[in-house]
């Protein structure tokens, strides 16, 4: 179950990053100094604030409707939230390779 939740969380992070990239908008708020603390983890509903950056705001918004995401944001260890800017950059670097691999697999499977 934990593996399934971890996969769900990471896929959601990638989907949020992909959505932001497709819209050609910035991932992070320039004044946030890349802090994930802009998400209010103390309350029952996750508070997404205007200056928390697009990524954290969308993550918090999804967390308001997805219990797996909300639980990870509220109670997950800081090292397992994957919201640090270096992780965001790594995910953005990995995603194009994964898309290419998926296309290659589909091409090989096609007759």
C-alpha contacts under 8 A as a table, 3 or more apart, distances in Angstrom:
res1	aa1	res2	aa2	distance
1	X	4	X	5.13
1	X	5	X	6.27
2	X	5	X	5.08
2	X	6	X	6.06
3	X	6	X	5.06
3	X	7	X	6.10
4	X	7	X	5.14
4	X	8	X	6.13
5	X	8	X	4.96
5	X	9	X	6.09
5	X	68	X	6.56
6	X	9	X	5.07
6	X	10	X	6.21
7	X	10	X	5.22
7	X	11	X	5.99
8	X	11	X	5.20
8	X	12	X	6.09
8	X	68	X	7.85
9	X	12	X	5.14
9	X	13	X	6.29
9	X	68	X	7.11
9	X	69	X	6.08
9	X	72	X	7.96
10	X	13	X	5.00
10	X	14	X	6.23
11	X	14	X	5.06
11	X	15	X	6.09
12	X	15	X	4.99
12	X	16	X	6.17
13	X	16	X	5.18
13	X	17	X	6.25
13	X	59	X	7.31
14	X	17	X	5.02
14	X	18	X	5.97
14	X	91	X	6.74
14	X	92	X	7.73
14	X	95	X	7.64
15	X	18	X	4.98
15	X	19	X	6.06
16	X	19	X	5.10
16	X	20	X	6.26
16	X	55	X	6.73
16	X	58	X	6.83
16	X	59	X	7.14
17	X	20	X	5.13
17	X	21	X	6.12
17	X	27	X	7.36
17	X	55	X	6.74
17	X	88	X	7.68
17	X	92	X	7.20
18	X	21	X	4.99
18	X	22	X	6.04
18	X	92	X	7.98
19	X	22	X	5.15
19	X	23	X	6.29
20	X	23	X	5.19
20	X	24	X	6.26
20	X	25	X	5.80
20	X	26	X	7.11
20	X	27	X	6.53
20	X	54	X	7.45
20	X	55	X	7.43
21	X	24	X	4.93
21	X	25	X	6.43
21	X	26	X	7.81
21	X	27	X	7.88
22	X	25	X	7.96
26	X	29	X	7.34
26	X	53	X	7.87
26	X	54	X	6.83
27	X	53	X	6.32
27	X	54	X	5.28
27	X	55	X	5.29
28	X	32	X	7.41
28	X	34	X	6.84
28	X	52	X	7.35
28	X	53	X	4.32
28	X	54	X	5.86
28	X	55	X	6.34
28	X	56	X	7.82
29	X	32	X	5.35
29	X	33	X	7.79
29	X	34	X	7.55
29	X	51	X	6.05
29	X	52	X	6.08
29	X	53	X	4.04
29	X	54	X	6.99
30	X	33	X	6.75
30	X	34	X	7.96
30	X	53	X	7.81
31	X	51	X	7.56
32	X	35	X	5.88
32	X	51	X	6.74
32	X	52	X	6.30
32	X	53	X	7.26
34	X	84	X	6.81
34	X	85	X	6.10
35	X	38	X	6.65
35	X	52	X	7.95
35	X	84	X	7.29
36	X	39	X	6.38
36	X	52	X	7.59
36	X	56	X	7.09
36	X	83	X	6.31
36	X	84	X	6.83
37	X	40	X	7.09
38	X	48	X	7.37
38	X	49	X	6.77
38	X	51	X	7.66
38	X	52	X	5.18
38	X	56	X	7.77
39	X	46	X	6.67
39	X	47	X	5.83
39	X	48	X	5.77
39	X	49	X	7.18
39	X	52	X	7.20
39	X	56	X	7.09
39	X	57	X	7.76
39	X	60	X	6.78
40	X	43	X	6.44
40	X	46	X	5.72
40	X	47	X	5.13
40	X	48	X	7.27
41	X	44	X	7.92
41	X	46	X	6.29
41	X	47	X	7.77
41	X	73	X	6.81
41	X	74	X	4.78
41	X	75	X	7.91
42	X	74	X	7.10
43	X	46	X	6.40
43	X	47	X	7.79
45	X	64	X	6.06
46	X	60	X	5.68
46	X	61	X	7.32
46	X	63	X	6.72
46	X	64	X	5.96
46	X	70	X	7.39
47	X	60	X	6.60
47	X	61	X	7.93
48	X	52	X	6.95
48	X	56	X	7.21
48	X	57	X	4.80
48	X	58	X	7.67
48	X	60	X	5.44
48	X	61	X	6.61
49	X	52	X	5.44
49	X	57	X	6.48
50	X	53	X	6.91
50	X	57	X	7.32
52	X	55	X	7.95
52	X	56	X	5.88
52	X	57	X	6.05
53	X	56	X	5.64
53	X	57	X	5.98
54	X	57	X	5.10
54	X	58	X	6.01
55	X	58	X	5.32
55	X	59	X	6.07
56	X	59	X	4.92
56	X	60	X	6.02
56	X	83	X	7.54
57	X	60	X	5.18
57	X	61	X	6.14
58	X	61	X	4.91
58	X	62	X	6.14
59	X	62	X	5.19
59	X	63	X	6.08
59	X	69	X	7.90
60	X	63	X	4.82
60	X	64	X	6.38
60	X	70	X	7.59
60	X	73	X	7.96
61	X	64	X	5.28
61	X	65	X	7.22
62	X	65	X	5.43
62	X	66	X	5.97
62	X	69	X	7.16
62	X	70	X	7.90
63	X	66	X	4.96
63	X	67	X	6.54
63	X	68	X	7.65
63	X	69	X	4.92
63	X	70	X	4.25
63	X	73	X	7.56
64	X	67	X	7.55
64	X	70	X	6.48
65	X	70	X	7.87
66	X	69	X	5.50
66	X	70	X	6.13
67	X	70	X	4.92
67	X	71	X	5.89
68	X	71	X	5.26
68	X	72	X	6.30
69	X	72	X	5.20
69	X	73	X	6.17
70	X	73	X	5.16
70	X	74	X	6.00
71	X	74	X	5.21
71	X	75	X	5.57
71	X	76	X	6.74
72	X	75	X	5.50
72	X	76	X	4.39
72	X	77	X	7.86
72	X	80	X	8.00
72	X	81	X	6.49
73	X	76	X	5.91
73	X	81	X	6.41
76	X	80	X	6.35
76	X	81	X	6.40
77	X	80	X	5.33
77	X	81	X	6.67
78	X	81	X	5.57
78	X	82	X	7.95
79	X	82	X	6.75
82	X	87	X	5.84
82	X	88	X	7.42
83	X	87	X	6.51
83	X	88	X	6.60
84	X	87	X	5.41
84	X	88	X	6.44
85	X	88	X	4.92
85	X	89	X	6.13
86	X	89	X	5.07
86	X	90	X	6.17
87	X	90	X	4.93
87	X	91	X	6.10
88	X	91	X	5.18
88	X	92	X	6.18
89	X	92	X	5.04
89	X	93	X	6.19
90	X	93	X	5.01
90	X	94	X	6.17
91	X	94	X	5.04
91	X	95	X	6.08
92	X	95	X	5.49
92	X	96	X	7.48
93	X	96	X	6.62
93	X	97	X	7.64
94	X	97	X	5.54
94	X	98	X	6.42
95	X	98	X	5.09
95	X	99	X	6.28
96	X	99	X	5.11
96	X	100	X	6.24
97	X	100	X	5.08
97	X	101	X	6.11
98	X	101	X	5.01
98	X	102	X	6.12
99	X	102	X	5.11
99	X	103	X	6.22
100	X	103	X	5.13
100	X	104	X	6.10
101	X	104	X	5.03
101	X	105	X	6.14
102	X	105	X	5.12
102	X	106	X	6.22
103	X	106	X	5.11
103	X	107	X	6.13
104	X	107	X	5.04
104	X	108	X	6.22
105	X	108	X	5.15
105	X	109	X	6.18
106	X	109	X	5.05
106	X	110	X	6.16
107	X	110	X	5.19
108	X	111	X	7.58
